[in-house]
Amino acid sequence: MAVHDDCKLKFLELKAKRTYRFIIYKIEEKQKQVVVEKLGEPTESYEDFAAGLPADECRYAVYDFDFMTEENCQKSRIFFIAWSPDTARVRSKMIYASSKDRFKRELDGFPLRLPMTLHQIVQNALANGINKLVQIVDPNLASYVSKKHDVLEGLLNLALSCTSADPEDRPDMEQVLSSLSKLSKMDCMPSHLVKD
C-alpha cells in the first residue's frame, strides 16, 4: 500500500507546528494508497473529530490531545487511531488492519505502541483522579457525578470487577445489584440510569 506524500507532510505539520487538531486518512482502494481525507483546525474539538469518522467505513487518524498534568502544566500527546466500525465491510477491515503498521512507520517519528484495552483505560483513569474519570465517561453521566467522585469511582470499580479476566473474581448478580443499590442511594445518580 503506497502512502501519498501529503500524509507525511501534514503529519509533520501537526507534530511540529500544531497546525491541525487532527488528521483523518483514507485508503483509496483503486489507487492503492493512503491519502489525507480531512484536516481539523486547531480550534476543533474531539466531538468534531468523532463526527468526521464515517459510521460504516474504516479510517486511520491522528489526534493531538491537550491536557493538564497534576502539576498544572499544559501538555499534549498525539494519538494514532485505527477506526474500524463493526458495520464496515470485511474486505475494508482486512485492508486497513494489514496496512496499519506500515502506515504508522511512514508517519516519521510516530511511536509504535501496544494497543490499550478499555479495561486498562478505566484502571488508568481510576488511578489518576476525578479529572481523568470524568474524561472517560459519557458527558451526560459525568455532569451528574462530577461532584460525587465516590459514585463514579464505585460504578467504574464495579464495571472492572464484572469484567475481570478470571471468572472466579467476578461478582454474582446479587452482589452487582447490591452495589448498584448502594450507589443509587447516594442521591446523585440520574433516575434514568437506575431502574428499580
N, C-alpha and C positions, 0 to 999 in steps of 0.2 A: 504494500500500500504506500503510495507516494504521499508526501506532505508538501502542500503549497508553501512557498517562501513566506507568504503573508502570515501564516500560522506562527512561525518562529518570530518574525518581526514584531507582530502585535503583542506576543507574549513578553518579549524583551522590553517593550514599551510599558506594559503593565508592571513588570517586575522592577525596572529601573526608575521610571518616571511617575508611576502610579497614574497613568493616563486613563486607565479604564478600571471600573469596579469588577467587571467580569468579561469573559470571552466565551462564546458558545461556538463549538466546532461541529462540523457535519462531514460525514463521508459521502462524497459524490460517487455513487457506485459505478456510473457509466464511465467516468474519467479515472476511477480507482485512485482517488486521492482525498486527503483531508483538507477542508477549506474552512475559512472563517465564515460563520453564518451571522453572528450578531456580536456587537461590541456594546458593553454597558458603560454609560458615563459614570464618572466618579461619584456623582450625587445620587445615583440609583441605589435602591435598597435590595435586600435579599429577596423580598417579595417580587420586585421587578425581575430579578434573575429567575426565580422559580416560574414566573408567568411566561418567560421566554422559552422554557423547555416544553417540547411537544408532548402531549399526553400519550401518544401511541407510536413514537419513533425514538430511536436511540440517538444519543449525542455525547460528545466529550465537552467538558467545560473546565475553566479555571475561575476561581472566585477569590478576590482579595478581601479577607475578613479583618476588620478593625476591632480591637478590643482593648480594655484597660487591665493592666496587671494588678495584683494585690497592692503593689507599691504606687498605684495611681500613675503608671507610666503607659502612654499610648503606644500600642504595638499593632502590627498587622502580620497576618500569615496567609500565604497563598495555598489554596486547596485545589487539588485536581479531582474532578468528579466524572465518573463514568455513568451516565444516565441510561438506564436500560429498563423501561417500564414493562410490567407484565403483559401489557396489550401490544407491545411491539412484535413485528414479525420475527419468527425464529431465525431466519436467514440473517436479518439485520443484527440480531443479538450476537450471533456467531461471528459475524464480520467485525463488529465493534470489540468483542471480547478478545479475538485473536490479534487485533491490531493495536490494542491499548498500550502494551509495554513498549513497543517500537515507537509509537507516537509520543509517549512520555519522554523517551530518550531524545527525541528530536527537539523537544522543548528544552533548550540549553539551560542547564543548571537546576532543572526541576528534580527534586529528590524522589527516588522510588521508595515508597513506603508500603508496609503491610496494611491491608485494609483494617479499619476499626469496626468492631461489631457494635450493634445497638446496645448490647449488654455492657460493653466497655465504655461507651459514651456515657451511659447513665452512671456507671460506677465512678467515672472521672468527674462528672458533674456533682455527684454526692460528696466527693472528697474535696471539692473546691468551693463550697458555699452557695448561698441563695442566688447570687447573680448568675452563676453557671446553671443552677437548676432552672431558673426562670427562662433561660435561653433554649432549653431543650423541650419544653412542654408547649402544648397548644396555647396561643396567646389568650384565648377565652378562659382557659383554666388558670393560667398564670396571673391574670388580673384579679382573680378571686383569692388566690392563696399566697400571693407575694408577701402579704402582711403576716402570714402564718407559715413560717418556714417549716415547722414541725409537721404540718399536714402534708405539704408537698413532699417532704423527705419521707414521711410514712408511706405515702402512695407509691413512691418510686422504690423504696426498700421492699415493699410488698410485691411489686412487679418483678423485681430482681429475684426474690425468693421463689416466686412462681415459675421462673424461667431458669432455675438452677440446672446446671449440667447433670447433676446426679439426682434422679427422681426421688431418692430417699430423703433429700434435703428440701424438697418442695412441700409447702403446707397443703393439708387436705382442704376440701371446700368449707368445712365448718370453721377452720382457722382463718381462711380468707374472709368469710362472711363476718366473723367476729372482729377481725382487724378493720374491715370496711365500716362496720357499725360504730366502732370506737372513733374512727376518723370523721364520720359524718356528724358525730355529736360535738365536734369542735366548732360548730357554728360558722364555718366559713366556706364550706363546700356548697356550690350552687345546687339547688334542688334537682335540676335536670341531669346531674351527674350521679346522683344517688337515688336508686329506686328501691322502695321497701317491698 
